[in-house]
Amino acid sequence: MGKVLIIDDENQLRGLLARIIGLEGYEVIQADSCKAGLKQVEQQNPDVIICDVRLPDGSGVDLITEMKRLGPLTEIILLTAHGNIPDGVQAIKNGAFDFPRIDSKEYFCPTCFSNCCKRLAISTFP
């Protein structure tokens, strides 16, 4: 199975996503800020990154470029409940796999994650 990094400053949501993904057999790493996330990318080389757009020390949209520089084959999914079209376009231009806007970040999109994993050929998420 692959390695997944979750970057979100909301502890409960990050923990919930980590449990869901971990139960599917993935190794899960967590970070609560841009700085901590970049450190994990350097040290752990994740296959997939699930990142919040709004973080205390920066924007997930802006963070994509640096994460892709450190891990060019890493796929990045940005999650947000506050998405807008310009951010979505910029996220994809920066190299994000997907930028699903959801009504509530508590709703995790397994289809998006599954498609990302299929693209990487590391596994599938039911």
Secondary structure in CASP SS format (residue, H / E / C, confidence):
PFRMAT SS
TARGET T0000
AUTHOR 0000-0000-0000
METHOD secondary structure of the structure
MODEL  1
M C 1.00
G C 1.00
K E 1.00
V E 1.00
L E 1.00
I E 1.00
I E 1.00
D C 1.00
D C 1.00
E C 1.00
N H 1.00
Q H 1.00
L H 1.00
R H 1.00
G H 1.00
L H 1.00
L H 1.00
A H 1.00
R H 1.00
I H 1.00
I H 1.00
G H 1.00
L H 1.00
E C 1.00
G C 1.00
Y C 1.00
E E 1.00
V E 1.00
I E 1.00
Q E 1.00
A E 1.00
D C 1.00
S C 1.00
C H 1.00
K H 1.00
A H 1.00
G H 1.00
L H 1.00
K H 1.00
Q H 1.00
V H 1.00
E H 1.00
Q H 1.00
Q H 1.00
N C 1.00
P C 1.00
D C 1.00
V E 1.00
I E 1.00
I E 1.00
C E 1.00
D E 1.00
V C 1.00
R E 1.00
L E 1.00
P C 1.00
D C 1.00
G E 1.00
S E 1.00
G H 1.00
V H 1.00
D H 1.00
L H 1.00
I H 1.00
T H 1.00
E H 1.00
M H 1.00
K H 1.00
R H 1.00
L H 1.00
G C 1.00
P C 1.00
L C 1.00
T C 1.00
E E 1.00
I E 1.00
I E 1.00
L E 1.00
L E 1.00
T E 1.00
A C 1.00
H C 1.00
G C 1.00
N C 1.00
I H 1.00
P H 1.00
D H 1.00
G H 1.00
V H 1.00
Q H 1.00
A H 1.00
I H 1.00
K H 1.00
N H 1.00
G C 1.00
A C 1.00
F C 1.00
D E 1.00
F C 1.00
P C 1.00
R E 1.00
I C 1.00
D C 1.00
S C 1.00
K C 1.00
E C 1.00
Y C 1.00
F C 1.00
C C 1.00
P H 1.00
T H 1.00
C H 1.00
F H 1.00
S H 1.00
N H 1.00
C H 1.00
C H 1.00
K H 1.00
R H 1.00
L H 1.00
A C 1.00
I C 1.00
S C 1.00
T C 1.00
F C 1.00
P C 1.00
END
